[in-house]
């Protein structure tokens, strides 16, 4: 999962700068997807290496990204589904970071105490976020099979709209999986 989310983030960063014929709004979405993918990769590093990221970096990076995505929902009707998904995604990443650091500090302070549920986040919120990302992944999956007549773009396979949807699918499934581990 770490490799897939990192590759997705890097692809979207490249897409943001190199994809032909993209609008400014699409580049902003690609930058947001790149940030989400690379953040997920950092958080999902094996053996707890994701906790090496300074705790305060998560809110400094993710809160402005969430606000920017949310303002895009209000500013424009174009790409609204992706903007909502990005807003919820950035906030869910922040939620997971808080839970991850809470679990670390709590386990260090309360070694041997059985009540770890208090630091894992509310189960209902985790369930709602899991449902959101499962639904978003299903929508992305169906959009992968757009008929050839409906496709737009330069015809270049690297920048095809289906590759972008595959990125959303990878990130949605990965987000679901990360929430499952909370």
C-alpha angles and dihedrals in degrees: 000000000000091000094046095049092045091049090048091050092049092047091052091048089054091045089052091059106026111030110112120236098012120148125230090255091053090050090052090051091048090050090050091049090048091052092048093047095048092044090051090049091052092048093047097051109137125256093025093293089137088073088067087078107095110259094232093054092073097063092038090057104030103043095058090044091052092047091049091050092046092050088052090058089056096040101050143022091210115103092357093154092055093045092052090047090050093048093051090041095055092046091047089052089053090048091052092047091052090049091047094052093040090054091050096048093042094050090050093049099038104036111175096016112128099211103092094139091088092067098044097075128250111312092221092056092048090049092049091049091047090052091048093052093043088054093045090050092051091051091049090049092055091047090057089074100058109154115256091245091059096050119111130193141074095302090248107139093213092061098035116139090239091063089055090050089049087056090053089048093051092048093045093051091044092050090050090050094048091050089049089061094055 
